Amino acid sequence: MRFVFICTDYVYFNTYICEQFLKTKKTIMKKIYLLICAIAVSVTSFAQQNDVKTTDLSLNTSKFHYYTSTEDASKVVPFWTDDLSNASLWTMTDYAHGGAQNWVIGTAAPSGGFSNGMGAIASTTAANGFAMYDSDALATSAANAQDATLSFNNSIDCSLYQYVNLSFESYHRVFHDSVFVEVSNDNINWDRYQVHSDLGVNDASDNPEVISVNISSTAGNQATVWFRFRYEGEWDYAWMLDDVSISETPNNAASISDAVQGGWWVNYANVAGGALAGFDFTFNTNSQLAVNPYSFEAVLHNEGVAPQNMMLHAEVFNDQGTSVFSSVSNSVLLDMSHAVDTFVCNNTFTPTVNGVYEMRLWGHGDSVMTDTAVLMSVVNDDIYGRDWNQAAGSWRVGRDCGGMVLGTSLDIYANETVYALQVHIDAESVLGTSLFVALYENDASGDPIYLTQSDDYTLTPNDLDNWITVPFDGGQDVFAGTSYLAAVGGYANPVDTFSVSVSGNSQGATCWIQDNGCNLGSGAFGDWYWISDIPMIRMSFDPASLDVDNVIAGEFNMFPNPNNGVFTVELNNVKADDYKITVTNILGETVYTSSKEITTLTSERIDLSDLSKGIYMLEVSNSESTISEKIIIE
């Protein structure tokens, strides 16, 4: 099978490109700000891109944040504002299509086949109107170039202010477009300031995100200042904005962004020759933390006029609210010539007690302090995962067009054995569906290396909107310095059968879906596409995860199947325990149950011939584990 890796939900590459080179905004910013090292990858190593969007995929642009901020937008009082409630104050100009593909001001959300999943901007005054360029709804193909401006009709007097910032609330999802603020002091010559440049392909901003652009070079001490917003694209998603203001740039102001705890930069530079990413593991194990402790990094911005000697602070609190760790970074001078940089705290944190840890990061300067970023992580013995523990959408895996494979990359820092994968099943999945889990080794040469696959697992009523644990036969060894793909797969059925929940936004090309017949993009059967969501798939290092196989499944037989309602259940050489046999219908209603103490073996003939034809679930359980099988009565 040929593997083709994809750089976003919908971006197709003919060859796999090292995931470390294709980092999203965090790595890109660090490479620019720190200027520490160049990556020896030639541009010519890239294959031709073939970018596609597809409605078959579950688009989820909402974000459940482990990263939060307490930013106070009222720190600076603006001297000019507009809430876009009066469209007559603005001029919309479509340069590419003579007005056919233009901005609108109103309250309607995006309506394109792809942009409609974004929803409307949640700005402060969205109820009385906002501006939108709905690229997806306007265009018809990727060859349809778009170029349109939204201009405020009148000039603004900035003559009293040497340093000036233009701010607005924005909501933008990127495909290949570019968005700008353009400013002029003569209404003839325009300077442009790109915004949302930190977003990668298919990435979405916060809803809303407060954008502040320093326009002093054009507007400072100018009596007549014009400005406009410009959209340049070719069939992308949408850009919405609202609540525009102009204010004097303060002497002292700073902000924090891109706070991480996994060692994003440290690992990128130093671990396994750059083979490991430094993910934020929201569920981390003692074995991995002993080798790869928490490392605290963030991007600090000096948004004021005065220079600031900035440093990053980190403090960790346990689940009792007690401070258990603190550290600071080296100090770096940020001024108007070098206003942003990436900071790394000097010390790492290795927990000694399991539990939930809250990690607070903030920047501090000579006379200014940023807001506080808050991250969370759960330290435990066995469960290893990146998801944010709150389902926020799903991806279909068992499809009517094919059995897909969905996976998330997990870096291993210390040798371990993976005994099972945990998977969160979406509530709309169908009872009786069969699925499997699999493990691959990520390989920079081009193809992920298949390692192992579980036996089929059949969904029961208790599995919907819940976690399931699917064991590997005997477990699979994984090794330090290696990245693995933990995956779940399904089978083609006449109707879609199950979906896997997602939670959080993935860093770079590290979460994947394999197209096995559903034409997700322009690639071939079996090609892989990377997604921007994190599937809720975790590794389990707990040997007890094997109980399903070792205690029951390996010695379990049920025959015949399909049957006429009469069948036999056999348990041979099983662990002595009390066993319960239960049969439920598709509605989850119990239609048969029996309980008995079994020492080594039993054979039980079950007669359900009086029941209607259809699919039923057989469940055999003891005090330690449960096994389920689908029964077909014909």
TAQUIQUI-V880899 format. One record per residue. N is the residue number from 1. RES is the residue in three letters. PSI is psi in radians with two decimals (999 if undefined). D_LAST is the distance of its C-alpha to the last C-alpha in Angstrom with 2 decimals. Layout:
# TAQUIQUI-V880899
n: <N/N>
res: <RES/RES>
psi: <PSI/PSI>
d_last: <D_LAST/D_LAST>
This chain:
# TAQUIQUI-V880899
n: <1/2/3/4/5/6/7/8/9/10/11/12/13/14/15/16/17/18/19/20/21/22/23/24/25/26/27/28/29/30/31/32/33/34/35/36/37/38/39/40/41/42/43/44/45/46/47/48/49/50/51/52/53/54/55/56/57/58/59/60/61/62/63/64/65/66/67/68/69/70/71/72/73/74/75/76/77/78/79/80/81/82/83/84/85/86/87/88/89/90/91/92/93/94/95/96/97/98/99/100/101/102/103/104/105/106/107/108/109/110/111/112/113/114/115/116/117/118/119/120/121/122/123/124/125/126/127/128/129/130/131/132/133/134/135/136/137/138/139/140/141/142/143/144/145/146/147/148/149/150/151/152/153/154/155/156/157/158/159/160/161/162/163/164/165/166/167/168/169/170/171/172/173/174/175/176/177/178/179/180/181/182/183/184/185/186/187/188/189/190/191/192/193/194/195/196/197/198/199/200/201/202/203/204/205/206/207/208/209/210/211/212/213/214/215/216/217/218/219/220/221/222/223/224/225/226/227/228/229/230/231/232/233/234/235/236/237/238/239/240/241/242/243/244/245/246/247/248/249/250/251/252/253/254/255/256/257/258/259/260/261/262/263/264/265/266/267/268/269/270/271/272/273/274/275/276/277/278/279/280/281/282/283/284/285/286/287/288/289/290/291/292/293/294/295/296/297/298/299/300/301/302/303/304/305/306/307/308/309/310/311/312/313/314/315/316/317/318/319/320/321/322/323/324/325/326/327/328/329/330/331/332/333/334/335/336/337/338/339/340/341/342/343/344/345/346/347/348/349/350/351/352/353/354/355/356/357/358/359/360/361/362/363/364/365/366/367/368/369/370/371/372/373/374/375/376/377/378/379/380/381/382/383/384/385/386/387/388/389/390/391/392/393/394/395/396/397/398/399/400/401/402/403/404/405/406/407/408/409/410/411/412/413/414/415/416/417/418/419/420/421/422/423/424/425/426/427/428/429/430/431/432/433/434/435/436/437/438/439/440/441/442/443/444/445/446/447/448/449/450/451/452/453/454/455/456/457/458/459/460/461/462/463/464/465/466/467/468/469/470/471/472/473/474/475/476/477/478/479/480/481/482/483/484/485/486/487/488/489/490/491/492/493/494/495/496/497/498/499/500/501/502/503/504/505/506/507/508/509/510/511/512/513/514/515/516/517/518/519/520/521/522/523/524/525/526/527/528/529/530/531/532/533/534/535/536/537/538/539/540/541/542/543/544/545/546/547/548/549/550/551/552/553/554/555/556/557/558/559/560/561/562/563/564/565/566/567/568/569/570/571/572/573/574/575/576/577/578/579/580/581/582/583/584/585/586/587/588/589/590/591/592/593/594/595/596/597/598/599/600/601/602/603/604/605/606/607/608/609/610/611/612/613/614/615/616/617/618/619/620/621/622/623/624/625/626/627/628/629/630/631/632/633/634>
res: <MET/ARG/PHE/VAL/PHE/ILE/CYS/THR/ASP/TYR/VAL/TYR/PHE/ASN/THR/TYR/ILE/CYS/GLU/GLN/PHE/LEU/LYS/THR/LYS/LYS/THR/ILE/MET/LYS/LYS/ILE/TYR/LEU/LEU/ILE/CYS/ALA/ILE/ALA/VAL/SER/VAL/THR/SER/PHE/ALA/GLN/GLN/ASN/ASP/VAL/LYS/THR/THR/ASP/LEU/SER/LEU/ASN/THR/SER/LYS/PHE/HIS/TYR/TYR/THR/SER/THR/GLU/ASP/ALA/SER/LYS/VAL/VAL/PRO/PHE/TRP/THR/ASP/ASP/LEU/SER/ASN/ALA/SER/LEU/TRP/THR/MET/THR/ASP/TYR/ALA/HIS/GLY/GLY/ALA/GLN/ASN/TRP/VAL/ILE/GLY/THR/ALA/ALA/PRO/SER/GLY/GLY/PHE/SER/ASN/GLY/MET/GLY/ALA/ILE/ALA/SER/THR/THR/ALA/ALA/ASN/GLY/PHE/ALA/MET/TYR/ASP/SER/ASP/ALA/LEU/ALA/THR/SER/ALA/ALA/ASN/ALA/GLN/ASP/ALA/THR/LEU/SER/PHE/ASN/ASN/SER/ILE/ASP/CYS/SER/LEU/TYR/GLN/TYR/VAL/ASN/LEU/SER/PHE/GLU/SER/TYR/HIS/ARG/VAL/PHE/HIS/ASP/SER/VAL/PHE/VAL/GLU/VAL/SER/ASN/ASP/ASN/ILE/ASN/TRP/ASP/ARG/TYR/GLN/VAL/HIS/SER/ASP/LEU/GLY/VAL/ASN/ASP/ALA/SER/ASP/ASN/PRO/GLU/VAL/ILE/SER/VAL/ASN/ILE/SER/SER/THR/ALA/GLY/ASN/GLN/ALA/THR/VAL/TRP/PHE/ARG/PHE/ARG/TYR/GLU/GLY/GLU/TRP/ASP/TYR/ALA/TRP/MET/LEU/ASP/ASP/VAL/SER/ILE/SER/GLU/THR/PRO/ASN/ASN/ALA/ALA/SER/ILE/SER/ASP/ALA/VAL/GLN/GLY/GLY/TRP/TRP/VAL/ASN/TYR/ALA/ASN/VAL/ALA/GLY/GLY/ALA/LEU/ALA/GLY/PHE/ASP/PHE/THR/PHE/ASN/THR/ASN/SER/GLN/LEU/ALA/VAL/ASN/PRO/TYR/SER/PHE/GLU/ALA/VAL/LEU/HIS/ASN/GLU/GLY/VAL/ALA/PRO/GLN/ASN/MET/MET/LEU/HIS/ALA/GLU/VAL/PHE/ASN/ASP/GLN/GLY/THR/SER/VAL/PHE/SER/SER/VAL/SER/ASN/SER/VAL/LEU/LEU/ASP/MET/SER/HIS/ALA/VAL/ASP/THR/PHE/VAL/CYS/ASN/ASN/THR/PHE/THR/PRO/THR/VAL/ASN/GLY/VAL/TYR/GLU/MET/ARG/LEU/TRP/GLY/HIS/GLY/ASP/SER/VAL/MET/THR/ASP/THR/ALA/VAL/LEU/MET/SER/VAL/VAL/ASN/ASP/ASP/ILE/TYR/GLY/ARG/ASP/TRP/ASN/GLN/ALA/ALA/GLY/SER/TRP/ARG/VAL/GLY/ARG/ASP/CYS/GLY/GLY/MET/VAL/LEU/GLY/THR/SER/LEU/ASP/ILE/TYR/ALA/ASN/GLU/THR/VAL/TYR/ALA/LEU/GLN/VAL/HIS/ILE/ASP/ALA/GLU/SER/VAL/LEU/GLY/THR/SER/LEU/PHE/VAL/ALA/LEU/TYR/GLU/ASN/ASP/ALA/SER/GLY/ASP/PRO/ILE/TYR/LEU/THR/GLN/SER/ASP/ASP/TYR/THR/LEU/THR/PRO/ASN/ASP/LEU/ASP/ASN/TRP/ILE/THR/VAL/PRO/PHE/ASP/GLY/GLY/GLN/ASP/VAL/PHE/ALA/GLY/THR/SER/TYR/LEU/ALA/ALA/VAL/GLY/GLY/TYR/ALA/ASN/PRO/VAL/ASP/THR/PHE/SER/VAL/SER/VAL/SER/GLY/ASN/SER/GLN/GLY/ALA/THR/CYS/TRP/ILE/GLN/ASP/ASN/GLY/CYS/ASN/LEU/GLY/SER/GLY/ALA/PHE/GLY/ASP/TRP/TYR/TRP/ILE/SER/ASP/ILE/PRO/MET/ILE/ARG/MET/SER/PHE/ASP/PRO/ALA/SER/LEU/ASP/VAL/ASP/ASN/VAL/ILE/ALA/GLY/GLU/PHE/ASN/MET/PHE/PRO/ASN/PRO/ASN/ASN/GLY/VAL/PHE/THR/VAL/GLU/LEU/ASN/ASN/VAL/LYS/ALA/ASP/ASP/TYR/LYS/ILE/THR/VAL/THR/ASN/ILE/LEU/GLY/GLU/THR/VAL/TYR/THR/SER/SER/LYS/GLU/ILE/THR/THR/LEU/THR/SER/GLU/ARG/ILE/ASP/LEU/SER/ASP/LEU/SER/LYS/GLY/ILE/TYR/MET/LEU/GLU/VAL/SER/ASN/SER/GLU/SER/THR/ILE/SER/GLU/LYS/ILE/ILE/ILE/GLU>
psi: <2.36/2.32/2.24/2.11/2.57/2.48/-0.20/-3.02/-0.60/0.26/2.23/2.25/2.48/-0.27/2.68/2.29/2.34/2.17/-0.43/-0.50/-0.51/0.75/2.62/-2.75/-0.60/-0.81/-0.75/-0.80/-0.71/-0.67/-0.62/-0.81/-0.72/-0.54/0.72/-0.82/2.68/2.51/2.21/1.17/2.08/2.53/-0.52/-0.17/-0.23/2.41/2.96/2.31/2.55/1.61/2.36/2.68/2.56/2.37/-0.20/-0.38/2.58/1.89/2.19/1.89/-0.09/2.60/2.17/2.00/2.13/-0.48/2.14/2.87/2.67/0.57/2.31/1.84/-0.14/0.24/-0.63/2.28/2.07/2.68/-0.05/2.42/2.74/2.35/0.22/0.55/-0.27/1.75/-0.40/-0.27/-0.07/2.62/2.21/2.19/2.14/1.85/-0.36/-0.49/0.38/0.57/-0.12/-0.40/1.50/2.96/2.73/2.65/2.15/-2.70/0.05/2.45/2.88/2.58/0.14/2.89/-0.48/-0.62/-0.34/-0.38/-0.22/-0.63/3.02/2.79/2.42/0.87/2.96/-0.72/0.62/-0.53/-0.48/0.20/2.58/2.88/2.54/2.38/1.83/1.36/-0.77/-0.74/-0.45/-0.68/2.93/-0.23/2.90/-0.19/0.04/1.61/2.48/2.43/1.89/2.53/2.67/1.92/2.36/2.35/-0.53/2.78/2.76/2.35/1.94/0.36/-0.40/-0.06/2.13/-0.65/2.20/2.39/2.38/2.21/2.65/2.78/2.32/2.61/2.07/2.36/2.30/2.42/-1.40/0.22/2.93/2.44/2.53/2.71/2.23/2.35/2.47/2.60/0.12/0.01/0.34/-0.95/2.29/2.32/2.41/2.51/1.95/2.42/2.81/0.47/-0.24/-0.14/2.38/3.05/2.27/0.13/2.61/2.56/3.01/2.79/1.75/2.95/2.28/2.05/2.29/2.12/2.18/1.88/0.39/-0.65/-0.45/-0.71/-0.29/2.18/0.45/2.34/-0.44/1.94/2.13/2.62/2.77/2.78/2.43/2.32/2.17/2.09/-2.87/1.21/1.26/-2.46/-1.90/2.75/2.20/2.51/2.76/2.90/1.19/2.47/2.73/2.33/2.83/2.33/2.20/2.79/-0.74/2.03/2.50/2.74/2.88/2.52/2.89/0.76/2.33/2.78/0.02/-0.11/0.66/-0.88/-0.74/-0.85/-0.64/-0.69/-0.56/-0.39/2.17/0.71/0.49/0.19/-0.35/2.57/-0.58/0.79/2.70/1.87/1.95/-0.35/1.90/2.64/2.73/-0.65/-0.71/-0.66/-0.49/-0.50/-0.60/1.34/2.90/2.33/2.32/2.16/2.68/2.82/2.21/2.44/2.23/1.91/0.23/3.11/-0.72/2.42/2.60/2.31/1.78/2.58/2.72/2.36/2.53/2.41/2.41/2.37/2.46/-3.09/-0.05/0.03/0.22/2.32/2.22/-0.05/2.56/2.68/2.83/2.83/3.06/2.74/2.44/2.36/2.11/2.15/-2.96/-0.31/-0.37/1.40/-0.16/2.53/2.85/2.33/2.49/2.19/2.59/-0.42/2.62/2.90/2.16/1.89/2.60/-0.15/2.39/2.66/-3.04/2.28/2.34/2.24/2.08/2.25/2.40/2.78/2.60/2.30/-2.92/-0.66/0.45/2.68/2.47/3.03/3.07/2.25/2.37/2.17/2.77/2.60/2.52/2.10/2.24/-3.12/-0.54/-0.42/2.28/1.99/2.87/-0.24/2.83/0.22/0.28/1.94/2.27/1.03/-3.08/2.86/2.30/2.34/-0.94/1.86/2.82/-0.29/-0.20/2.86/1.89/2.92/2.19/2.31/2.84/2.44/2.36/2.16/2.44/2.22/-0.40/2.49/2.40/3.01/2.18/1.98/-0.39/2.89/2.45/2.36/2.34/2.10/2.26/2.57/-0.44/0.07/2.81/2.26/2.54/-0.02/2.43/2.44/3.03/2.82/2.71/2.82/2.29/2.71/2.18/2.35/2.16/-0.22/-0.32/-0.62/2.36/2.52/2.04/2.29/-0.92/2.88/2.53/2.95/2.84/2.49/2.37/2.23/2.33/2.96/-0.63/-0.20/-0.35/2.33/0.74/2.90/2.45/2.67/2.08/2.01/2.68/2.58/1.78/-0.12/2.86/2.15/2.41/2.69/2.59/2.50/0.25/2.48/2.35/2.68/1.94/2.11/2.78/2.41/2.83/-2.99/2.69/2.42/2.84/-0.48/2.78/2.38/-0.65/2.70/2.68/2.31/2.67/2.70/1.93/2.95/2.26/2.54/1.95/-2.87/1.31/-0.08/2.39/2.69/2.31/2.21/1.88/0.92/-0.01/0.06/0.95/-0.50/-2.77/0.08/-3.13/3.01/2.29/-0.05/2.70/2.45/2.35/2.56/2.72/-0.12/2.71/1.96/2.52/1.36/2.19/2.66/2.55/2.15/0.25/2.03/-0.43/-0.30/-0.34/-0.12/-0.63/-0.75/-0.84/-0.59/-0.67/-1.01/-0.70/-0.33/0.45/2.35/2.50/2.17/2.72/2.88/1.98/2.85/3.13/0.27/-0.16/2.15/2.97/2.38/2.20/2.35/2.07/2.34/0.72/2.86/2.36/2.19/3.00/2.20/2.51/2.31/2.18/2.42/2.27/2.69/-3.09/-0.33/-0.04/0.14/2.35/2.20/-0.18/2.47/2.55/2.66/2.45/2.72/2.25/2.31/-0.85/-0.82/2.76/2.70/2.11/2.15/2.21/2.28/1.88/0.51/-0.30/-0.10/2.77/2.69/2.59/-2.86/2.33/2.85/2.23/2.25/2.20/2.21/2.64/-2.85/-0.23/-0.41/2.97/2.48/2.46/2.53/2.55/2.33/2.31/2.02/2.10/999>
d_last: <36.61/39.47/39.92/41.80/42.85/43.49/46.26/44.62/41.36/42.25/44.97/44.33/46.44/46.36/47.44/47.01/50.15/51.13/49.73/53.07/54.86/52.47/52.93/52.82/55.67/56.48/57.30/58.98/61.22/62.10/63.07/65.32/66.81/67.43/68.33/67.79/66.30/65.17/61.89/62.40/59.78/61.04/59.95/59.48/56.58/54.38/52.19/52.00/50.04/47.50/46.71/43.85/42.34/38.75/36.96/33.65/35.05/35.20/38.93/40.31/44.08/44.44/45.88/45.51/48.79/49.73/52.83/54.71/58.24/60.69/62.65/65.16/65.56/68.70/70.87/72.81/73.98/73.72/76.65/74.45/70.97/68.72/65.34/64.34/64.36/66.84/65.68/69.20/70.53/68.44/68.41/65.26/65.99/63.55/65.39/62.68/61.47/64.29/62.67/59.20/57.67/59.52/59.52/58.77/59.90/57.74/54.87/51.82/49.44/48.56/46.27/45.47/42.02/42.77/45.60/43.83/42.03/45.49/46.34/49.98/52.74/53.24/57.02/59.56/60.33/57.18/57.15/60.36/59.44/58.92/59.24/56.31/55.93/52.30/52.36/48.67/48.83/52.07/51.50/49.29/49.38/50.66/53.75/54.77/57.65/58.40/61.71/62.57/64.86/65.15/68.86/70.74/73.46/76.39/78.05/78.11/81.34/80.90/84.62/84.95/82.31/82.61/79.04/76.28/72.47/70.09/66.94/63.81/60.25/57.78/54.06/53.19/50.28/51.39/50.08/53.22/55.58/58.86/60.33/63.97/66.67/69.75/73.19/76.59/80.08/81.44/78.43/78.88/78.00/74.72/73.61/69.89/68.06/64.45/62.02/58.52/59.45/57.70/54.21/52.10/49.84/47.03/48.66/49.51/52.46/52.36/52.12/55.00/57.15/60.90/62.69/66.42/68.41/71.98/73.79/77.30/78.32/78.03/78.54/80.87/84.13/83.29/84.25/81.77/78.25/75.45/71.83/68.55/64.93/63.66/60.17/59.86/56.47/54.25/50.94/50.25/49.06/51.60/54.73/55.71/58.96/60.95/63.89/66.42/69.59/72.64/74.45/77.10/75.77/76.52/78.69/76.10/72.33/69.52/65.74/63.00/59.82/57.18/57.40/55.36/55.11/53.34/56.26/55.50/58.97/59.84/56.77/56.98/60.46/60.39/57.07/55.75/57.78/56.04/52.53/51.51/51.45/52.49/49.58/49.77/47.35/46.38/44.77/47.09/47.42/50.55/50.16/50.25/52.92/55.22/55.55/54.92/56.30/56.15/58.59/59.74/60.53/61.03/62.82/65.94/67.62/71.23/71.15/74.76/78.15/79.54/78.60/76.64/76.34/72.64/70.58/67.02/66.39/63.27/62.67/59.65/58.76/56.43/54.08/57.08/58.99/61.47/62.84/62.13/63.20/65.32/66.64/68.43/68.77/71.94/73.81/73.80/76.10/74.25/76.45/76.31/76.49/73.72/71.72/68.42/67.41/64.70/65.60/64.29/65.22/67.23/65.20/61.55/59.68/57.81/56.36/56.93/54.59/50.93/50.30/50.37/53.37/54.89/56.98/59.67/61.48/64.46/67.45/71.07/74.21/77.93/77.64/74.03/70.61/67.15/64.25/61.91/58.60/56.10/53.34/50.97/49.45/47.64/48.89/46.61/45.92/42.61/41.17/42.46/41.76/43.36/41.35/43.09/40.55/39.88/36.98/38.53/35.87/33.14/32.12/28.73/27.31/23.61/24.29/22.88/25.75/25.46/25.20/28.61/30.62/32.86/35.68/38.99/42.03/43.43/46.79/47.45/51.01/50.65/48.56/45.30/41.87/38.85/36.22/33.71/33.45/33.07/31.35/31.39/28.16/28.74/27.61/25.75/23.28/19.51/17.78/15.48/17.70/18.87/22.61/25.46/29.21/31.90/35.66/38.21/41.96/43.79/46.25/49.19/49.26/46.40/42.96/41.21/40.61/37.06/37.21/33.89/30.33/28.05/24.63/21.86/21.84/18.97/20.28/20.17/21.68/25.04/25.23/25.74/29.46/30.14/31.07/28.75/30.16/28.58/30.47/31.67/31.58/35.09/36.46/38.37/42.15/43.83/47.56/50.45/51.61/48.24/45.95/42.17/39.21/36.57/33.40/29.75/27.35/24.00/21.73/21.40/18.57/18.38/20.06/22.44/20.79/23.68/27.45/30.12/33.04/36.58/39.87/43.33/44.96/44.98/48.26/48.44/45.96/44.12/40.62/38.33/35.17/34.01/33.02/30.15/29.78/30.66/34.32/35.92/39.28/41.12/40.16/37.86/34.28/34.35/37.54/38.19/39.55/41.30/40.69/43.15/40.79/40.19/36.50/35.91/35.32/37.43/38.17/38.04/40.68/39.55/38.55/36.61/34.02/32.92/31.95/28.26/28.34/31.13/30.36/26.59/24.75/26.75/26.00/22.42/19.39/15.78/13.70/11.41/9.44/6.71/6.02/5.33/7.50/10.47/12.09/15.73/17.90/21.21/24.34/27.23/30.84/30.32/33.16/34.10/32.97/31.09/27.37/24.86/21.06/19.40/15.91/16.02/14.03/14.78/18.02/19.16/19.13/19.00/16.52/17.58/20.75/22.99/26.23/28.34/31.18/30.41/33.29/31.92/28.52/25.75/22.52/20.30/17.40/15.19/13.37/11.25/9.58/11.67/10.17/8.54/5.21/6.67/8.93/11.12/14.30/15.68/19.48/21.96/25.60/29.08/32.45/32.63/29.33/25.67/22.69/19.37/16.07/12.93/9.72/6.31/3.81/0.00>
